[in-house]
């Protein structure tokens, strides 16, 4: 059954770029719609009785199983030629749902982009009722995405790069305690550049949003690194 117009706000939707860090790669969740060959970002419509933010959080929770989610609104996509009618026709046909040419989901939509940073190891990817699957894809090896979703991904990456210097972006991408090497890897992958270890550590400590803990002893011959966590009292402060 397709979403009912009387239950949802028309002509506006949301799309989310859900990032997870595997330890050496940055990945995002991509849906594949049933019997259509279409790939897309997880998104959805806003119910008339809910806030936009609550709708986005609900959608991410349903696709990941997580409730504690870091969400950032980063851009609104509303070009006059933004046409979602063809994909929605294919999605409806793939599910065997009849759809008339004047159905509200075939109209022009403005979508609000959010990015979500989540702990890769805690996610249980769950497809919605229209999807065959939802799976992790490396940001440099994405399948062809419908409508303007490739542009949405690129805008999300730009937004994260811009936010890196302003807030502790790794809060949800890394375990609660992590090494400086793991944090450096996150920054290098997002920014697509390498840093000198000493320079990076000096910079991170100067930002004053890390707390140092005990050393990580693994039994290896190399020097044991310290563990760090993000100081929650400093999150969101520039």
Beta strands, then each sheet from edge to edge (+ up, - down):
strand 1: 8-21
strand 2: 26-33
strand 3: 39-47
strand 4: 70-77
strand 5: 110-118
strand 6: 131-138
strand 7: 178-179
strand 8: 210-215
strand 9: 226-230
sheet 1: 4+ 5- 1- 2+ 3-
sheet 2: 4+ 5- 1- 2+ 6-
sheet 3: 7+ 9- 8+
end
